[in-house]
Amino acid sequence: MKSQRRIIAVGDIHGCMSKLERLLDRLPIHQEDTLVFLGDYIGRGPSSRQVLERLIQLGNEHPNTVCLLGNHENLLLEYVKSQDDMLIPYLRQQHIETFLASYGQENISRLHRPDSFMPKEHWEFLKRLKLYHIEDDYLFVHAGIIPGLALEKHTVAELCEVRDIFLESEIDMGKTVVFGHTTFEMPFVANNKIGIDTGAAYGHLLTAVLLPEKRFIHA
């Protein structure tokens, strides 16, 4: 009997490789399923490099893998593009040192040229991350959307960083928005929203949701 096609979304990983591996072991992934990773793969946890390597491998093995841009990746990309050292305090707030350490680096000045210490495929992976993914009745995005604003009019920062105005809105957004970024003790479920960042980087769970059944799996 052929299995039902699913969409499987995974919340913020933040360099927590052991939790990612445990979660992948527990997920009932079939070749026809779509895997959506919601961003924030780097920083905080100790294994940013290993997480990127695993996601690249997974994408090669499973063609229906979608990896979205998180605010941690976006800030790194913005810093490299602008070379604006005013962004360094914000990178430090995001524990960019753990990202560097996973590549055997200590000096934050190396971020001026991450392609000098990162494998080319890792850097290209970060530059290819998508802003959002729409499939069936769902919109997948890192942080959320601005209610009432057309999706194509959103800035990158809004899609990666919005919180209160999105979380508090009860407006029908046309799709169920599946998001990360905002940490909850347990998955957040409302009529038009599903939040699955459950604080893996803070010693809590890494969470995935299986759709359409809204089944949650944790590691």
Secondary structure, 3 states (H helix, E strand, C coil): CCCCCCEEEECCCCCCHHHHHHHHHHCCCCCCCEEEECCCCCCCCCCHHHHHHHHHHHHHHCCCEEEECCHHHHHHHHHHHHCCHHHHHHHHHCCHHHHHHHCCCCCHHHHHCHHHCCCHHHHHHHHHCECEEEECCEEEECCCCCCCCCHHHCCHHHHHHCCHHHHCCCCCCCCEEEEEEEECCCCEEECCEEEEECCHHHCCCCEEEEECCCEEEEC
